[in-house]
Amino acid sequence: MQEIYECIIIGGGFAGLQASIQLGRYQRNVLVIDSNYGRSTLCKTYRNILGWPDSISGQQLRKLGRQHAEFYGVSFIEDKVISIQNVNKYYQLETINGNSFIAKTILLATGLLDRIPQITNLTDCLGTTIFVCPDCDGYEILNKSVLILGAGAAGANLSLTLTYWSNQITYINHDGDELNNELSIQLQKYGIDYQKEAIKEVIKDGESTFKGICLQNGEKIFADRAFIAFGGNEIQNKLAKQLGVNLVNNTHVIVDSRTKETNIPNVWAAGDLVAHSQQVTIAMGEGTQAAVWIHKRLLELETK
């Protein structure tokens, strides 16, 4: 007879890991299914997390989180869930590798993927000297020169946001539409240089230190740091759609603010899949919050 997990967590980022630790401490039978690719696998330095003043990489934090969860008996498998069906009050999951699992409850923690064009050396510097989130890493460009590598309005709006931290900003519109008149005026107002030209490669020093860019026309532009804002980030909501989970404008999952449960019974969601400020610490909090209410639901199911 196939094993029935009390909870299967889909996604091993920080929301999923934190939830697995909490559920493990409840001594629940939990499986985490993770493809091992996402935002948290790319970022090399988190500098705004309590207890890590000298920073910690996404990979290291994921490793520590998994070890922590495994200590409480949580199981992990590297795979990708491609379908979920409600079968006889349980959820049946099928994976890309042909595995099948059954669970009483589900936590969706599939996150989002940033659109990152294939620009030479870009990912090498990502998370160390090239950043994504102004709330996480705006501090890192304080009084420094910075290039915004982006597309259309997404890059322009990030450039304007970062004027809080720097007055030495250049926006390179790599593959986006031309800016409307209002945005062009705003860039000029705040002294932001603007070019619409494809980027050939990132210039780096050593393994991950950003130095500048080389454009397709051969021009080189140097700066201390960079941010990316190409727009078109992909919310990993396919499984949520399969289940009929309510979404915000067909993107982020809608959850109960108190419990993090979706409109589908016994299905929860946490982290970047849910509409929030896309912070590691918030994702962790949501993971714990969801886990507490998953445990409560399991207690109810046990009494029926």
TORKOL-4160 file (C-alpha; in steps of 0.2 Angstrom, whole numbers, padded with zeros to 4 digits, m for minus):
304
<pt num="1" X="0000" Y="0000" Z="0000"/>
<pt num="2" X="0007" Y="0017" Z="m0005"/>
<pt num="3" X="0012" Y="0028" Z="0009"/>
<pt num="4" X="0001" Y="0043" Z="0013"/>
<pt num="5" X="0010" Y="0058" Z="0019"/>
<pt num="6" X="0002" Y="0070" Z="0032"/>
<pt num="7" X="0009" Y="0085" Z="0022"/>
<pt num="8" X="0019" Y="0086" Z="0006"/>
<pt num="9" X="0028" Y="0103" Z="0003"/>
<pt num="10" X="0031" Y="0107" Z="m0015"/>
<pt num="11" X="0046" Y="0119" Z="m0015"/>
<pt num="12" X="0062" Y="0118" Z="m0005"/>
<pt num="13" X="0065" Y="0137" Z="m0003"/>
<pt num="14" X="0064" Y="0147" Z="0013"/>
<pt num="15" X="0045" Y="0146" Z="0015"/>
<pt num="16" X="0045" Y="0127" Z="0012"/>
<pt num="17" X="0060" Y="0124" Z="0023"/>
<pt num="18" X="0054" Y="0134" Z="0037"/>
<pt num="19" X="0037" Y="0125" Z="0036"/>
<pt num="20" X="0045" Y="0108" Z="0036"/>
<pt num="21" X="0055" Y="0112" Z="0051"/>
<pt num="22" X="0039" Y="0117" Z="0061"/>
<pt num="23" X="0030" Y="0102" Z="0055"/>
<pt num="24" X="0044" Y="0091" Z="0059"/>
<pt num="25" X="0044" Y="0097" Z="0077"/>
<pt num="26" X="0026" Y="0092" Z="0077"/>
<pt num="27" X="0032" Y="0075" Z="0072"/>
<pt num="28" X="0022" Y="0075" Z="0056"/>
<pt num="29" X="0026" Y="0063" Z="0042"/>
<pt num="30" X="0032" Y="0076" Z="0029"/>
<pt num="31" X="0039" Y="0075" Z="0012"/>
<pt num="32" X="0048" Y="0090" Z="0003"/>
<pt num="33" X="0048" Y="0089" Z="m0016"/>
<pt num="34" X="0060" Y="0102" Z="m0023"/>
<pt num="35" X="0068" Y="0105" Z="m0040"/>
<pt num="36" X="0083" Y="0113" Z="m0032"/>
<pt num="37" X="0082" Y="0128" Z="m0044"/>
<pt num="38" X="0074" Y="0145" Z="m0040"/>
<pt num="39" X="0078" Y="0162" Z="m0033"/>
<pt num="40" X="0086" Y="0155" Z="m0017"/>
<pt num="41" X="0098" Y="0144" Z="m0027"/>
<pt num="42" X="0105" Y="0159" Z="m0036"/>
<pt num="43" X="0108" Y="0172" Z="m0023"/>
<pt num="44" X="0126" Y="0171" Z="m0016"/>
<pt num="45" X="0124" Y="0184" Z="m0002"/>
<pt num="46" X="0109" Y="0188" Z="0010"/>
<pt num="47" X="0114" Y="0203" Z="0021"/>
<pt num="48" X="0097" Y="0207" Z="0029"/>
<pt num="49" X="0093" Y="0191" Z="0039"/>
<pt num="50" X="0094" Y="0191" Z="0058"/>
<pt num="51" X="0109" Y="0183" Z="0064"/>
<pt num="52" X="0120" Y="0184" Z="0048"/>
<pt num="53" X="0128" Y="0201" Z="0049"/>
<pt num="54" X="0142" Y="0195" Z="0037"/>
<pt num="55" X="0129" Y="0188" Z="0025"/>
<pt num="56" X="0125" Y="0170" Z="0020"/>
<pt num="57" X="0122" Y="0162" Z="0003"/>
<pt num="58" X="0106" Y="0155" Z="m0002"/>
<pt num="59" X="0113" Y="0138" Z="m0005"/>
<pt num="60" X="0121" Y="0138" Z="0012"/>
<pt num="61" X="0105" Y="0143" Z="0021"/>
<pt num="62" X="0095" Y="0130" Z="0011"/>
<pt num="63" X="0108" Y="0117" Z="0016"/>
<pt num="64" X="0107" Y="0122" Z="0034"/>
<pt num="65" X="0088" Y="0122" Z="0033"/>
<pt num="66" X="0087" Y="0105" Z="0025"/>
<pt num="67" X="0099" Y="0097" Z="0039"/>
<pt num="68" X="0088" Y="0105" Z="0052"/>
<pt num="69" X="0072" Y="0098" Z="0045"/>
<pt num="70" X="0080" Y="0081" Z="0042"/>
<pt num="71" X="0085" Y="0081" Z="0061"/>
<pt num="72" X="0066" Y="0080" Z="0064"/>
<pt num="73" X="0063" Y="0066" Z="0052"/>
<pt num="74" X="0057" Y="0076" Z="0037"/>
<pt num="75" X="0060" Y="0068" Z="0020"/>
<pt num="76" X="0067" Y="0076" Z="0004"/>
<pt num="77" X="0067" Y="0072" Z="m0014"/>
<pt num="78" X="0074" Y="0081" Z="m0029"/>
<pt num="79" X="0060" Y="0081" Z="m0042"/>
<pt num="80" X="0047" Y="0092" Z="m0050"/>
<pt num="81" X="0028" Y="0090" Z="m0047"/>
<pt num="82" X="0019" Y="0091" Z="m0063"/>
<pt num="83" X="0001" Y="0087" Z="m0058"/>
<pt num="84" X="m0010" Y="0086" Z="m0043"/>
<pt num="85" X="m0027" Y="0078" Z="m0041"/>
<pt num="86" X="m0040" Y="0077" Z="m0027"/>
<pt num="87" X="m0043" Y="0058" Z="m0026"/>
<pt num="88" X="m0054" Y="0051" Z="m0012"/>
<pt num="89" X="m0051" Y="0066" Z="0000"/>
<pt num="90" X="m0032" Y="0065" Z="m0003"/>
<pt num="91" X="m0021" Y="0073" Z="m0015"/>
<pt num="92" X="m0011" Y="0063" Z="m0028"/>
<pt num="93" X="0005" Y="0070" Z="m0035"/>
<pt num="94" X="0014" Y="0065" Z="m0051"/>
<pt num="95" X="0032" Y="0071" Z="m0054"/>
<pt num="96" X="0042" Y="0074" Z="m0070"/>
<pt num="97" X="0053" Y="0058" Z="m0065"/>
<pt num="98" X="0038" Y="0047" Z="m0065"/>
<pt num="99" X="0035" Y="0046" Z="m0046"/>
<pt num="100" X="0018" Y="0046" Z="m0037"/>
<pt num="101" X="0014" Y="0052" Z="m0020"/>
<pt num="102" X="m0001" Y="0054" Z="m0009"/>
<pt num="103" X="m0004" Y="0067" Z="0004"/>
<pt num="104" X="m0018" Y="0073" Z="0016"/>
<pt num="105" X="m0012" Y="0091" Z="0015"/>
<pt num="106" X="m0002" Y="0101" Z="0003"/>
<pt num="107" X="0009" Y="0117" Z="0005"/>
<pt num="108" X="0013" Y="0126" Z="m0011"/>
<pt num="109" X="0029" Y="0135" Z="m0009"/>
<pt num="110" X="0034" Y="0135" Z="m0028"/>
<pt num="111" X="0040" Y="0154" Z="m0028"/>
<pt num="112" X="0044" Y="0164" Z="m0043"/>
<pt num="113" X="0058" Y="0164" Z="m0056"/>
<pt num="114" X="0066" Y="0181" Z="m0062"/>
<pt num="115" X="0068" Y="0183" Z="m0080"/>
<pt num="116" X="0086" Y="0184" Z="m0083"/>
<pt num="117" X="0092" Y="0186" Z="m0101"/>
<pt num="118" X="0107" Y="0176" Z="m0107"/>
<pt num="119" X="0120" Y="0189" Z="m0104"/>
<pt num="120" X="0138" Y="0183" Z="m0102"/>
<pt num="121" X="0144" Y="0184" Z="m0084"/>
<pt num="122" X="0128" Y="0191" Z="m0077"/>
<pt num="123" X="0123" Y="0176" Z="m0066"/>
<pt num="124" X="0141" Y="0175" Z="m0059"/>
<pt num="125" X="0139" Y="0192" Z="m0051"/>
<pt num="126" X="0121" Y="0190" Z="m0046"/>
<pt num="127" X="0118" Y="0191" Z="m0027"/>
<pt num="128" X="0136" Y="0198" Z="m0024"/>
<pt num="129" X="0138" Y="0214" Z="m0034"/>
<pt num="130" X="0122" Y="0213" Z="m0045"/>
<pt num="131" X="0106" Y="0214" Z="m0036"/>
<pt num="132" X="0087" Y="0211" Z="m0039"/>
<pt num="133" X="0078" Y="0218" Z="m0024"/>
<pt num="134" X="0079" Y="0236" Z="m0019"/>
<pt num="135" X="0072" Y="0233" Z="m0001"/>
<pt num="136" X="0085" Y="0219" Z="0002"/>
<pt num="137" X="0100" Y="0227" Z="m0006"/>
<pt num="138" X="0097" Y="0245" Z="m0009"/>
<pt num="139" X="0109" Y="0248" Z="0005"/>
<pt num="140" X="0123" Y="0240" Z="m0005"/>
<pt num="141" X="0124" Y="0255" Z="m0017"/>
<pt num="142" X="0124" Y="0268" Z="m0004"/>
<pt num="143" X="0135" Y="0283" Z="m0012"/>
<pt num="144" X="0140" Y="0271" Z="m0026"/>
<pt num="145" X="0138" Y="0272" Z="m0045"/>
<pt num="146" X="0126" Y="0259" Z="m0051"/>
<pt num="147" X="0119" Y="0253" Z="m0068"/>
<pt num="148" X="0101" Y="0247" Z="m0070"/>
<pt num="149" X="0101" Y="0232" Z="m0082"/>
<pt num="150" X="0083" Y="0231" Z="m0087"/>
<pt num="151" X="0069" Y="0232" Z="m0099"/>
<pt num="152" X="0056" Y="0246" Z="m0103"/>
<pt num="153" X="0046" Y="0253" Z="m0088"/>
<pt num="154" X="0052" Y="0239" Z="m0076"/>
<pt num="155" X="0070" Y="0246" Z="m0077"/>
<pt num="156" X="0065" Y="0264" Z="m0077"/>
<pt num="157" X="0054" Y="0262" Z="m0061"/>
<pt num="158" X="0068" Y="0253" Z="m0052"/>
<pt num="159" X="0080" Y="0267" Z="m0057"/>
<pt num="160" X="0068" Y="0280" Z="m0049"/>
<pt num="161" X="0066" Y="0269" Z="m0033"/>
<pt num="162" X="0085" Y="0268" Z="m0031"/>
<pt num="163" X="0088" Y="0287" Z="m0031"/>
<pt num="164" X="0085" Y="0285" Z="m0012"/>
<pt num="165" X="0102" Y="0277" Z="m0011"/>
<pt num="166" X="0112" Y="0284" Z="m0025"/>
<pt num="167" X="0113" Y="0299" Z="m0037"/>
<pt num="168" X="0124" Y="0290" Z="m0049"/>
<pt num="169" X="0112" Y="0280" Z="m0059"/>
<pt num="170" X="0112" Y="0274" Z="m0077"/>
<pt num="171" X="0098" Y="0264" Z="m0084"/>
<pt num="172" X="0102" Y="0252" Z="m0099"/>
<pt num="173" X="0086" Y="0247" Z="m0108"/>
<pt num="174" X="0092" Y="0230" Z="m0114"/>
<pt num="175" X="0077" Y="0223" Z="m0123"/>
<pt num="176" X="0062" Y="0233" Z="m0118"/>
<pt num="177" X="0050" Y="0245" Z="m0126"/>
<pt num="178" X="0054" Y="0263" Z="m0128"/>
<pt num="179" X="0049" Y="0273" Z="m0112"/>
<pt num="180" X="0033" Y="0284" Z="m0112"/>
<pt num="181" X="0035" Y="0303" Z="m0111"/>
<pt num="182" X="0031" Y="0303" Z="m0092"/>
<pt num="183" X="0044" Y="0291" Z="m0087"/>
<pt num="184" X="0057" Y="0299" Z="m0098"/>
<pt num="185" X="0054" Y="0316" Z="m0090"/>
<pt num="186" X="0055" Y="0307" Z="m0072"/>
<pt num="187" X="0072" Y="0300" Z="m0077"/>
<pt num="188" X="0078" Y="0317" Z="m0083"/>
<pt num="189" X="0072" Y="0325" Z="m0067"/>
<pt num="190" X="0082" Y="0314" Z="m0056"/>
<pt num="191" X="0098" Y="0315" Z="m0066"/>
<pt num="192" X="0097" Y="0297" Z="m0072"/>
<pt num="193" X="0107" Y="0293" Z="m0088"/>
<pt num="194" X="0097" Y="0283" Z="m0101"/>
<pt num="195" X="0102" Y="0272" Z="m0115"/>
<pt num="196" X="0092" Y="0259" Z="m0126"/>
<pt num="197" X="0105" Y="0247" Z="m0132"/>
<pt num="198" X="0107" Y="0228" Z="m0130"/>
<pt num="199" X="0120" Y="0222" Z="m0117"/>
<pt num="200" X="0133" Y="0210" Z="m0124"/>
<pt num="201" X="0142" Y="0205" Z="m0108"/>
<pt num="202" X="0145" Y="0210" Z="m0090"/>
<pt num="203" X="0163" Y="0215" Z="m0086"/>
<pt num="204" X="0168" Y="0207" Z="m0070"/>
<pt num="205" X="0184" Y="0206" Z="m0059"/>
<pt num="206" X="0188" Y="0189" Z="m0052"/>
<pt num="207" X="0173" Y="0177" Z="m0050"/>
<pt num="208" X="0159" Y="0188" Z="m0045"/>
<pt num="209" X="0164" Y="0207" Z="m0044"/>
<pt num="210" X="0154" Y="0218" Z="m0056"/>
<pt num="211" X="0164" Y="0231" Z="m0065"/>
<pt num="212" X="0153" Y="0237" Z="m0079"/>
<pt num="213" X="0145" Y="0231" Z="m0095"/>
<pt num="214" X="0150" Y="0230" Z="m0114"/>
<pt num="215" X="0136" Y="0235" Z="m0125"/>
<pt num="216" X="0132" Y="0227" Z="m0142"/>
<pt num="217" X="0139" Y="0242" Z="m0151"/>
<pt num="218" X="0155" Y="0240" Z="m0142"/>
<pt num="219" X="0153" Y="0254" Z="m0129"/>
<pt num="220" X="0159" Y="0250" Z="m0112"/>
<pt num="221" X="0151" Y="0258" Z="m0096"/>
<pt num="222" X="0158" Y="0256" Z="m0079"/>
<pt num="223" X="0151" Y="0257" Z="m0062"/>
<pt num="224" X="0152" Y="0250" Z="m0044"/>
<pt num="225" X="0137" Y="0240" Z="m0043"/>
<pt num="226" X="0121" Y="0235" Z="m0054"/>
<pt num="227" X="0103" Y="0230" Z="m0052"/>
<pt num="228" X="0092" Y="0220" Z="m0064"/>
<pt num="229" X="0074" Y="0223" Z="m0068"/>
<pt num="230" X="0069" Y="0215" Z="m0084"/>
<pt num="231" X="0051" Y="0212" Z="m0080"/>
<pt num="232" X="0041" Y="0197" Z="m0085"/>
<pt num="233" X="0045" Y="0187" Z="m0069"/>
<pt num="234" X="0036" Y="0170" Z="m0069"/>
<pt num="235" X="0025" Y="0166" Z="m0054"/>
<pt num="236" X="0026" Y="0147" Z="m0052"/>
<pt num="237" X="0007" Y="0145" Z="m0051"/>
<pt num="238" X="0003" Y="0130" Z="m0063"/>
<pt num="239" X="0000" Y="0118" Z="m0049"/>
<pt num="240" X="m0011" Y="0131" Z="m0040"/>
<pt num="241" X="m0021" Y="0133" Z="m0056"/>
<pt num="242" X="m0023" Y="0114" Z="m0058"/>
<pt num="243" X="m0031" Y="0114" Z="m0041"/>
<pt num="244" X="m0043" Y="0129" Z="m0044"/>
<pt num="245" X="m0034" Y="0140" Z="m0032"/>
<pt num="246" X="m0040" Y="0158" Z="m0032"/>
<pt num="247" X="m0026" Y="0170" Z="m0039"/>
<pt num="248" X="m0023" Y="0189" Z="m0040"/>
<pt num="249" X="m0025" Y="0194" Z="m0058"/>
<pt num="250" X="m0020" Y="0176" Z="m0063"/>
<pt num="251" X="m0003" Y="0178" Z="m0055"/>
<pt num="252" X="m0001" Y="0177" Z="m0036"/>
<pt num="253" X="m0010" Y="0165" Z="m0025"/>
<pt num="254" X="m0023" Y="0172" Z="m0013"/>
<pt num="255" X="m0023" Y="0165" Z="0005"/>
<pt num="256" X="m0032" Y="0168" Z="0021"/>
<pt num="257" X="m0021" Y="0181" Z="0030"/>
<pt num="258" X="m0022" Y="0172" Z="0046"/>
<pt num="259" X="m0020" Y="0153" Z="0041"/>
<pt num="260" X="m0012" Y="0155" Z="0024"/>
<pt num="261" X="m0024" Y="0142" Z="0018"/>
<pt num="262" X="m0031" Y="0144" Z="0000"/>
<pt num="263" X="m0049" Y="0143" Z="m0006"/>
<pt num="264" X="m0046" Y="0124" Z="m0009"/>
<pt num="265" X="m0048" Y="0114" Z="0007"/>
<pt num="266" X="m0031" Y="0107" Z="0014"/>
<pt num="267" X="m0021" Y="0117" Z="0002"/>
<pt num="268" X="m0010" Y="0130" Z="0009"/>
<pt num="269" X="0003" Y="0142" Z="0000"/>
<pt num="270" X="0017" Y="0153" Z="0007"/>
<pt num="271" X="0032" Y="0163" Z="0001"/>
<pt num="272" X="0035" Y="0172" Z="m0016"/>
<pt num="273" X="0020" Y="0162" Z="m0023"/>
<pt num="274" X="0009" Y="0173" Z="m0012"/>
<pt num="275" X="0008" Y="0191" Z="m0015"/>
<pt num="276" X="0020" Y="0200" Z="m0003"/>
<pt num="277" X="0036" Y="0210" Z="m0002"/>
<pt num="278" X="0047" Y="0195" Z="m0008"/>
<pt num="279" X="0058" Y="0195" Z="0007"/>
<pt num="280" X="0067" Y="0179" Z="0014"/>
<pt num="281" X="0061" Y="0183" Z="0032"/>
<pt num="282" X="0043" Y="0185" Z="0027"/>
<pt num="283" X="0043" Y="0169" Z="0017"/>
<pt num="284" X="0050" Y="0160" Z="0033"/>
<pt num="285" X="0036" Y="0168" Z="0043"/>
<pt num="286" X="0023" Y="0163" Z="0031"/>
<pt num="287" X="0030" Y="0145" Z="0031"/>
<pt num="288" X="0029" Y="0144" Z="0050"/>
<pt num="289" X="0011" Y="0151" Z="0050"/>
<pt num="290" X="0005" Y="0139" Z="0037"/>
<pt num="291" X="0013" Y="0124" Z="0046"/>
<pt num="292" X="0004" Y="0129" Z="0062"/>
<pt num="293" X="m0013" Y="0128" Z="0054"/>
<pt num="294" X="m0008" Y="0113" Z="0044"/>
<pt num="295" X="m0005" Y="0104" Z="0060"/>
<pt num="296" X="m0022" Y="0110" Z="0067"/>
<pt num="297" X="m0031" Y="0103" Z="0052"/>
<pt num="298" X="m0022" Y="0087" Z="0054"/>
<pt num="299" X="m0028" Y="0086" Z="0072"/>
<pt num="300" X="m0046" Y="0089" Z="0066"/>
<pt num="301" X="m0044" Y="0075" Z="0053"/>
<pt num="302" X="m0038" Y="0063" Z="0066"/>
<pt num="303" X="m0053" Y="0065" Z="0076"/>
<pt num="304" X="m0066" Y="0062" Z="0062"/>
